[in-house]
Every structure is written in C-alpha cells, then in structure tokens.
Amino acid sequence: MTDYLTHTTREGDRWDLLAWEYYGDVNQLPLLTAANPSVSLDPILPVGLTLQVPVIDEPAAETTPGLPPW
C-alpha cells in the first residue's frame, strides 16, 4: 500500500518544483501527476488545490562493489 502526504498548492507552485521539493529529483514528476489524475498539467498550478504526494523509499546509495561506501 502506498502512503501519501498531502500538499495544498501555493502561489507559483509547479509540478517540477513540487517533485524537487518532495523528492529532490524533478524526474519524479510523473509520480506526482499519476497520483493526481484529475489535476490538469498546466505550467502553474492553481492556488488551494490539495494534491496527493506518494511517499517513496529513498534510493540506496550507489556503491562500487568491494569498496567502502565513503
């Protein structure tokens, strides 16, 4: 089961900025839009919308086999 946070849009909110705010990665934008299919893909989101923000596990740090993680 996917957990969700809620986000109420503020002036100037955009899908890419929300992806960066919540995930630190604008490439997660499709995750946000898929969780909110009734919201249009306008460049600037209207103020006051309540969006569902899926909670994802943090990706594991990339390491080279045989080397310490630092």
MIGUMI-608685 format. One record per residue: residue number from 0; chain; x, y, z of N, C-alpha, C, O in turn. Coordinates in steps of 0.2 Angstrom, whole numbers. Example, Ala and Ser with C-alpha at 12.3 -4.5 7.8 and 13.67 -1.06 7.14 Angstrom:
2
NODE, nr, kette, n_u, n_v, n_w, ca_u, ca_v, ca_w, c_u, c_v, c_w, o_u, o_v, o_w
NODE, 0, A, 66, -28, 39, 62, -22, 39, 66, -16, 39, 71, -17, 42
NODE, 1, A, 64, -11, 35, 68, -5, 36, 64, 0, 39, 67, 6, 40
END
This chain:
70
NODE, nr, kette, n_u, n_v, n_w, ca_u, ca_v, ca_w, c_u, c_v, c_w, o_u, o_v, o_w
NODE, 0, A, 4, -6, 0, 0, 0, 0, 4, 6, 0, 9, 7, 4
NODE, 1, A, 3, 11, -4, 7, 17, -5, 4, 22, 0, -2, 23, 1
NODE, 2, A, 9, 25, 4, 7, 31, 9, 7, 37, 5, 11, 38, 0
NODE, 3, A, 3, 42, 7, 3, 48, 4, 4, 54, 9, 1, 53, 15
NODE, 4, A, 7, 59, 7, 7, 66, 10, 2, 70, 7, 0, 68, 1
NODE, 5, A, -1, 75, 10, -5, 80, 6, -1, 87, 5, 3, 89, 10
NODE, 6, A, -2, 90, 0, 1, 96, -1, -5, 101, -4, -8, 99, -9
NODE, 7, A, -5, 107, -1, -10, 112, -3, -6, 117, -7, -1, 120, -5
NODE, 8, A, -8, 118, -13, -4, 122, -18, -4, 129, -16, -9, 132, -13
NODE, 9, A, 2, 132, -17, 3, 139, -15, 4, 143, -22, 5, 140, -27
NODE, 10, A, 4, 150, -22, 6, 154, -27, 12, 152, -30, 17, 152, -27
NODE, 11, A, 12, 150, -37, 19, 149, -40, 21, 141, -40, 26, 140, -43
NODE, 12, A, 17, 137, -37, 18, 130, -37, 18, 127, -44, 13, 129, -48
NODE, 13, A, 23, 123, -46, 23, 120, -52, 25, 112, -51, 27, 111, -46
NODE, 14, A, 23, 108, -55, 24, 101, -55, 31, 99, -53, 33, 96, -49
NODE, 15, A, 36, 102, -57, 43, 101, -57, 46, 104, -50, 50, 100, -47
NODE, 16, A, 43, 109, -48, 46, 112, -41, 43, 107, -36, 47, 106, -31
NODE, 17, A, 37, 105, -36, 35, 100, -31, 39, 94, -31, 40, 91, -26
NODE, 18, A, 41, 91, -37, 45, 85, -37, 51, 86, -34, 54, 82, -30
NODE, 19, A, 54, 92, -35, 61, 94, -32, 60, 95, -24, 64, 92, -20
NODE, 20, A, 54, 98, -22, 53, 99, -15, 52, 92, -11, 55, 92, -6
NODE, 21, A, 49, 88, -14, 47, 82, -10, 52, 76, -11, 53, 72, -7
NODE, 22, A, 55, 76, -17, 59, 70, -19, 67, 72, -21, 71, 68, -21
NODE, 23, A, 68, 79, -22, 75, 81, -23, 76, 79, -30, 82, 78, -32
NODE, 24, A, 71, 77, -34, 73, 75, -41, 67, 76, -46, 61, 74, -45
NODE, 25, A, 68, 81, -51, 62, 83, -55, 60, 77, -59, 54, 77, -62
NODE, 26, A, 64, 72, -60, 62, 66, -64, 56, 62, -61, 54, 57, -64
NODE, 27, A, 55, 64, -55, 49, 60, -51, 42, 64, -53, 37, 62, -50
NODE, 28, A, 42, 69, -57, 36, 72, -59, 31, 68, -61, 25, 69, -59
NODE, 29, A, 32, 62, -65, 27, 58, -67, 23, 54, -61, 17, 53, -61
NODE, 30, A, 27, 53, -56, 24, 50, -50, 19, 55, -47, 13, 52, -45
NODE, 31, A, 20, 61, -47, 15, 66, -44, 9, 67, -48, 4, 67, -46
NODE, 32, A, 10, 67, -55, 5, 68, -59, 0, 62, -59, -6, 62, -60
NODE, 33, A, 3, 56, -59, -1, 50, -59, -5, 49, -53, -10, 46, -53
NODE, 34, A, -2, 52, -47, -6, 51, -41, -12, 57, -41, -16, 56, -36
NODE, 35, A, -12, 61, -45, -17, 66, -46, -20, 67, -53, -19, 72, -56
NODE, 36, A, -23, 62, -55, -25, 62, -62, -31, 67, -64, -32, 69, -70
NODE, 37, A, -34, 70, -59, -39, 75, -60, -37, 82, -61, -40, 86, -62
NODE, 38, A, -30, 83, -59, -27, 89, -60, -24, 90, -66, -20, 86, -69
NODE, 39, A, -25, 96, -69, -23, 97, -76, -15, 98, -76, -12, 100, -70
NODE, 40, A, -12, 97, -81, -5, 98, -82, -2, 105, -84, 2, 106, -87
NODE, 41, A, -6, 110, -81, -4, 117, -83, 3, 119, -80, 5, 116, -75
NODE, 42, A, 6, 123, -83, 13, 125, -81, 13, 128, -73, 17, 126, -70
NODE, 43, A, 8, 132, -71, 7, 134, -65, 1, 131, -62, -4, 132, -65
NODE, 44, A, 1, 128, -56, -5, 125, -53, -9, 131, -49, -6, 135, -47
NODE, 45, A, -15, 130, -49, -20, 135, -46, -18, 134, -38, -17, 129, -36
NODE, 46, A, -19, 140, -35, -18, 140, -28, -24, 137, -24, -30, 137, -26
NODE, 47, A, -22, 133, -19, -28, 130, -15, -29, 123, -17, -34, 120, -13
NODE, 48, A, -26, 120, -22, -28, 113, -23, -25, 108, -18, -19, 110, -15
NODE, 49, A, -28, 103, -16, -25, 98, -12, -22, 92, -16, -26, 89, -20
NODE, 50, A, -16, 91, -16, -13, 86, -20, -11, 80, -16, -9, 81, -10
NODE, 51, A, -11, 74, -18, -8, 68, -15, -1, 67, -17, 1, 67, -23
NODE, 52, A, 4, 67, -13, 11, 66, -14, 13, 59, -12, 14, 58, -5
NODE, 53, A, 14, 54, -16, 16, 47, -14, 23, 48, -10, 27, 51, -12
NODE, 54, A, 23, 44, -5, 29, 43, -1, 33, 37, -4, 31, 32, -5
NODE, 55, A, 39, 38, -6, 44, 33, -9, 50, 32, -5, 52, 37, -1
NODE, 56, A, 52, 26, -5, 58, 25, -1, 64, 28, -4, 64, 29, -11
NODE, 57, A, 69, 31, 0, 75, 34, -3, 79, 29, -7, 80, 23, -4
NODE, 58, A, 81, 31, -13, 85, 26, -16, 92, 24, -12, 95, 28, -9
NODE, 59, A, 94, 18, -13, 100, 16, -10, 106, 20, -13, 106, 21, -19
NODE, 60, A, 111, 21, -9, 117, 25, -11, 121, 20, -16, 121, 14, -14
NODE, 61, A, 123, 23, -21, 127, 19, -26, 134, 18, -23, 137, 22, -21
NODE, 62, A, 136, 12, -23, 142, 10, -21, 146, 5, -26, 142, 2, -30
NODE, 63, A, 152, 5, -26, 156, 1, -31, 157, -5, -27, 160, -5, -21
NODE, 64, A, 156, -11, -29, 157, -17, -26, 164, -18, -23, 169, -16, -27
NODE, 65, A, 165, -20, -17, 172, -21, -15, 175, -15, -12, 180, -15, -8
NODE, 66, A, 172, -9, -12, 174, -3, -10, 169, 0, -4, 163, -2, -4
NODE, 67, A, 172, 3, 1, 168, 5, 6, 163, 11, 4, 165, 14, -1
NODE, 68, A, 158, 12, 7, 153, 17, 5, 155, 24, 5, 152, 28, 2
NODE, 69, A, 161, 26, 8, 163, 33, 8, 168, 33, 2, 171, 39, 1
END
